[in-house]
């Protein structure tokens, strides 16, 4: 498969993941009106925060393993792992906002996700 085709596929995957999370963020903001999660709010808040911190460190670790001139398969694997870790943190924060009505986890996790996606975009990994 030509390199330009692989790059286009990687960019498409990137755009799909980014737009999917941002669309889910918009839905969660629309649906998360005034619920009181009680004690579960604290659990979700610490859970998404821990996962967001893990996502930032995991993305940095995976990115550090890529070397200049890495093979396309290595770049694909690292990119998918980095974006998957970032997406999992964002989805946990958004689900916790949906369950508890507390906007902090959803907003914070989405901001961490956008930061990681901008910092690890396809043009910087290839």
C-alpha positions, 0 to 999 in steps of 0.5 A, spaced: 500 500 500 502 506 498 505 511 503 500 516 501 494 512 502 496 509 509 497 517 511 490 518 508 487 512 512 491 515 519 488 522 518 481 519 517 481 515 523 484 521 527 478 525 524 473 520 526 475 519 533 476 527 534 469 528 531 466 522 535 468 525 542 466 532 540 459 530 538 458 526 544 461 532 548 455 536 545 450 530 546 452 530 554 452 537 555 445 537 552 442 531 556 446 533 563 441 537 566 441 538 574 442 531 576 445 530 583 449 524 583 451 524 591 457 520 593 458 517 586 460 524 583 466 524 588 468 517 585 467 519 578 471 525 579 477 522 581 476 516 576 476 520 570 482 525 573 486 518 574 485 516 567 486 523 564 493 523 568 495 516 566 493 518 559 497 524 558 503 519 561 502 513 557 501 518 550 508 521 552 511 514 553 508 511 547 510 517 543 517 517 546 518 510 543 517 512 536 524 514 532 525 518 526 524 513 520 520 508 524 516 503 520 509 505 518 506 499 522 510 502 528 507 509 527 500 506 526 500 502 532 503 508 536 498 512 534 492 508 535 494 506 542 495 514 544 488 516 541 485 510 544 488 512 551 486 519 550 479 517 548 478 512 553 479 518 558 474 522 555 469 517 554 469 516 562 469 523 563 463 524 559 459 518 561 460 520 569 457 527 567 451 524 564 450 519 570 452 525 575 450 531 572 456 534 574 460 538 568 467 538 571 469 531 569 466 531 562 469 538 560 476 536 563 476 530 560 474 533 553 479 538 554 485 533 556 482 529 550 483 535 545 490 537 548 492 530 546 489 529 540 492 536 537 499 534 541 499 527 537 496 529 530 498 524 524 503 530 521 507 530 528 507 522 528 509 520 521 
